[in-house]
Amino acid sequence: DYRKEAYRPQIHFSPKSGWMNDPNGMVYHKGVYHMFYQFYPDSTVWGPMHWGHATSRDLVRWQHQPIALYPDSLGYIFSGSAVVDAANTSGLGKEGKAPLVAIYTYHDTAGEKKGRKDFQTQGIAYSNDDGKTWTKYSGNPVLRNPGIVDFRDPKVMWYAPDKKWVMTLATKDRITFYSSPNLKDWTRESEFGATIGAHGGVWECPDLFQLEQGGKKHWVLLVNLNPGGPNGGSATQYFIGDFDGTAFTPADTATRWLDYGPDEYAGITYANTGDRKVFIGWMSNWLYGQQVPTEKWRSALTIPRDLSLAAAGGKLYVASKPSKELATLAKPATTLNQLKAGNASFVKTFSLPARLELQTEQLQDFQLVFSNDAGEELIVGYDKTANQYFVDRSKSGKVDFNKDFAGRHTAPRFATAKNTDLTLVIDHASLELFADKGLSVMTEIFFPSSSYNKVVLKGSTGFQQVRYWPLTSAL
Ligand code: FRU
């Protein structure tokens, strides 16, 4: 039973077997959330990429579906997006009905081996049965490569003011925007980013969308980066600014990170969810993702997170909060008032998966120590002097499969108030921390020899209220 395997995520999506990386083609259609993902079914390491497929009505309970896209003569199927072509601009809909259209990157390994630079191109595929089966467009590729080695991960959206599609494409060290009336013919519009943002590695998997704050709409540009993340390896940075259908103009030159932990990457948002923006990332890191000690599969996705804009210290940030659907997994809560530091587990029968919410009026140093009977421990805390949240997984269990895995990771605190709230979502092999209403976020994976079954509070922060929800498995 795959559900009982060691480290198997119970409240996160993971493939039953094989290798997974980026979430792809996330689109909401007729009450169903489609999740496609970078998938290599024949091994637990990266290889010829397919688009795996899963569906859900609540973003939490997923049904595995047959593979949607297989590699073909044009190449492996790399990351990309999917849209509902409501007006059938592509003409690919049957009897004029709206098709689903996927826009993805072809990665031609033969071309790469020959030393060509143009081995990544963009292709499209369509579905006229609500995403069950997909047909690749006969005119692929729809966007040829102008000679840029890294030319990939198209995220397409409908830009209503100009009645056109806009493609946000990662092009090596910058973003290039393209537009199209029909998803087939693409025109280059502009580029952004060569001299701004973090550039420790190549830019990948971008996303462009609007969020409202205080009655004003802002454009947010997500840009995944590998390597060069704040705690090493791959991570998601973003820019806030304006987009006029042609070009993106950032409001300032600051580098911001959506998630400071090492284990959220390639995250982007759902298409066709209206003003709601639901974000999901790959819950791993290219530094060690192919070496983690799971046997039959590798990697999971983060929980769904709702994105919003929030101001702190006179600056705007994108905040992430667990999507409300997660609450459907909650068993009855245990509430504790006036929790002070102590040596005993403050929850008598602590078990994973779980959600914890903690509130304090006076944030000082604290450490929440999760541990198991083997004495392995994961520490989540706040260091007041450094004004940083941190997660220390140095002694969290198996850590020696890669030299970059063990360690203590930090996230700056942006909120300036004395009081704070923390939400922790913990599965058998992962922790997601949302502090200050999602302003500081960290995602961390770990591999203890048995699940943590104890949680102790240390330090000087007293929590006025703590709520603990055991979660039922979503599998
Ligand atoms: C990001 C990425 C993408 C690419 C895909 C290949 O993790 O490198 O840029 O499309 O993975 O699997």
Boltz pocket constraint, residues with backbone or C-beta under 6 A from the ligand:
constraints:
  - pocket:
      binder: B
      contacts: [[A, 21], [A, 22], [A, 38], [A, 49], [A, 77], [A, 78], [A, 79], [A, 105], [A, 152], [A, 153], [A, 203], [A, 204], [A, 205], [A, 266]]
      max_distance: 6.0
